[in-house]
Every structure is written in structure tokens, then in C-alpha cells.
Amino acid sequence: MSNYSAIVEYDGTSYKGFQAQPGKVSTVQGELLKALNIVLSGAQILEFGYAGRTDSGVHAKHQVINFKTCKELDLYRFKWKLNCVLPDDIVIKELNIAAEDFDSRKDAALRQYSYYLVNNNYQSAFLKRYSMLLTGGLDVELMRKAAEKFCGVKDFASFCNNSSNGTFTVREVYSFNIRKYSGGLVVFKISANAYLYNMVRIIVGTVIEIGTGKRSIESIDKAFEARKRTYAGKIVPAKGLFLTNVVY
């Protein structure tokens, strides 16, 4: 039995998230398993893992998966065949032999997400599908100060949509950077050990509200203390969110 790892890129627009679901629900994992079964020609997939469970409509430039099979693979030919049978919006970028005990989820030390916002009076034809548009004024320097408050080991109960069902809500955010590019493109980049449901999109929504003057920077401290979803900002659209890196 061999363990293989792959870096996967996908446009999540047409999928109900990454993780396979019961019934005829279209997911990225479902398409990957379908393609693997076709190319493996009946050889059994003994295990399948992934680094991050991206939500419905969320994309990835660097998702990491691993799978085990008894069939010995020619890496170049196998990757080529997989990409031939996968849908056009899912691509295998790299395929490698992994250590026998490698687990793409448990072994991940850092996961990085990026959120794309266009702050302009029009939306780019090339970014419309993958970014949120904001036409009003935006104080990027104030947002950078707000971003610092999210770094470190904290209880993110106010910044997720599953804080009421007993989930352990403490996470560590290693870095949170905001950079503005020409054309009004603003990129929020967050790195953490792990994430809660909708955590990145709620954090970004909160910081944007600070940048537009809809809430104070002090409201972040109050939200951490309250541990209630109502104290944080609105969730931003999924289409602007990408899983951009996983570090082991």
C-alpha cells in the first residue's frame, strides 16, 4: 500500500463545498473520488484525506489531499490522466509519493486563506467572479490596526457560525495582513493553525465594517469578551475566499 499526496486547485463556484455529502450533492471531494476511481481502474482507495474543508462557493489555489492505494502509480502519467477526466474547474497541480503515515489534515501546521475585495466604482470583468465589490471609502490603515487584534491564541466564538453547539472555539492566528494593489484590489491574508465554520469570512466582514466607519476598532475587544456571534460583523460573500497555502 502506498500513500500519495497532491496539491489541488479548484474554482468552488459550482460546488457545495469540498467535503463529500450524502445524496447527489456536487462537491470537490466527490469529483476527485470519481476521477480517482476511473483512473485507478478498479483499484481500491483505502484512505482519503484533505487539509481544509472549504465551504460552499469557496475556492482553492493550494488544497492538499492524500490517498492510499495498493496500486503503484506512474506519477506523471497518473496526474495527466486525472486532469483529463476531472471537470475543468478542478486541477491536480502536483502529485507525489508521501510518507506512509502522512495525513494531510492532522499534519498541517498552518493554513492560509486569502480574501479578495475590489474597492472601486466598478467591478473588474476578470475579478467579478472571485471578489467582493465595495464602492465606498475604505480606511486600509485602520483595517491593518484592527487586523492586529486577531493575532495570537484567542477564543473566536463571536467570529464563527457554530459557537452555540459546543464546539471548541479557541484558535491561533499567526498573521493577518492587508495589502492594497492598483485598481483598488485589496487582499486580506490570514494564517492560522485551524479555523471555525465561516471564521475567515466573518473576521473579514468585521474588519471591512471598521474600514468603512460602520463600527469602532474597540468593538473587536468587546466581541472577544462577549463570545456571541451578534457582536461581530456581517459575513462576506464566499466567492472572494481562497485557500492559498498549507504548510507542514
Secondary structure by P-SEA (a helix, b strand, c coil): cbbbbbbbbbcccccccccccccccccaaaaaaaaaaaaaccccccbbbbcccccccbbbcbbbbbbbbccccaaaaaaaaaaaaccccccccbbbbccccccccccccbbbbbbbbbccccccccccccbbbbcccccaaaaaaaaaaaccccccccccccccccccccccccbbbbbbcccbbbbbbbbccccccaaaaaaaaaaaaaaacccccaaaaaaaaacccccccccccccccccccccc
